[in-house]
Amino acid sequence: MMKRILFVLFVVVVIFVGLGLYRGWFTLSSPGDIEGDKASINLEVDGGKMKEDAASLKRKTKELTEGLTGGKKAPGDN
C-alpha cells in the first residue's frame, strides 16, 4: 500500500515538473564553462507566469461552467 502511495506521489511530481517546464514556470540553465568534473545547473522559477496561468485557468473554467449552466448560479454561490 505504501509503495503505491509513493509511486502515485512520484508520478504527480513528475507530471508537475514536466508541465512546469513546458509552460515556462521553471527554467534550467548551466553556465558555459565547466571546471573539471564539476558542473552547475541553475533552476529559475517564474512565479508570475504560474499566477497568470492559474488566473487564466480560473477564467476559462468559469466561462465553461457558465456556458453549461446558462449563467445560473448554484444555491449558496456568491
C-alpha positions as CSV (number, residue, x, y, z in Angstrom):
1,M,0.0,0.0,0.0
2,M,2.8,2.4,0.9
3,K,4.6,1.7,-2.4
4,R,1.5,2.6,-4.3
5,I,1.2,5.9,-2.5
6,L,4.8,6.7,-3.1
7,F,4.5,5.8,-6.8
8,V,1.4,8.0,-7.2
9,L,3.2,10.9,-5.5
10,F,6.2,10.4,-7.7
11,V,4.1,10.4,-10.8
12,V,2.3,13.6,-9.7
13,V,5.6,15.3,-9.1
14,V,7.0,14.2,-12.5
15,I,3.8,15.5,-14.2
16,F,4.0,18.8,-12.3
17,V,7.7,19.3,-13.2
18,G,7.1,18.3,-16.8
19,L,4.1,20.7,-17.1
20,G,6.1,23.4,-15.4
21,L,9.0,23.1,-17.8
22,Y,6.6,23.0,-20.8
23,R,4.6,26.1,-19.6
24,G,7.7,28.1,-18.7
25,W,7.2,28.0,-15.0
26,F,10.7,26.6,-14.5
27,T,13.9,27.2,-16.5
28,L,17.0,25.1,-16.3
29,S,20.3,26.6,-17.4
30,S,24.0,26.0,-17.0
31,P,26.9,28.4,-17.3
32,G,29.1,27.9,-20.3
33,D,32.3,27.0,-18.6
34,I,32.6,23.7,-16.8
35,E,35.5,23.3,-14.3
36,G,36.9,19.7,-14.3
37,D,34.4,17.2,-13.0
38,K,32.1,19.9,-11.6
39,A,29.1,21.2,-13.4
40,S,26.4,23.6,-12.1
41,I,22.8,23.8,-13.1
42,N,20.6,26.8,-12.3
43,L,16.9,26.5,-11.7
44,E,14.7,29.6,-12.0
45,V,11.1,29.7,-11.0
46,D,8.7,32.2,-12.6
47,G,6.0,32.8,-10.0
48,G,4.4,35.5,-12.1
49,K,3.9,33.0,-15.0
50,M,2.4,30.5,-12.6
51,K,-0.1,33.1,-11.3
52,E,-1.0,34.2,-14.8
53,D,-1.7,30.6,-15.8
54,A,-3.8,29.9,-12.7
55,A,-5.9,33.1,-13.3
56,S,-6.4,32.1,-16.9
57,L,-7.5,28.6,-15.9
58,K,-9.9,30.0,-13.4
59,R,-11.4,32.4,-16.0
60,K,-11.7,29.6,-18.6
61,T,-13.3,27.3,-16.0
62,K,-15.8,30.0,-15.0
63,E,-16.7,30.6,-18.7
64,L,-17.1,26.9,-19.3
65,T,-19.3,26.3,-16.3
66,E,-21.4,29.4,-17.0
67,G,-21.9,28.1,-20.6
68,L,-23.0,24.7,-19.3
69,T,-25.4,26.1,-16.7
70,G,-26.7,29.0,-18.8
71,G,-25.2,31.6,-16.4
72,K,-27.3,30.3,-13.4
73,K,-25.5,30.0,-10.1
74,A,-25.9,27.2,-7.7
75,P,-27.7,27.9,-4.4
76,G,-25.1,29.4,-1.9
77,D,-22.7,30.7,-4.6
78,N,-21.9,34.3,-4.4
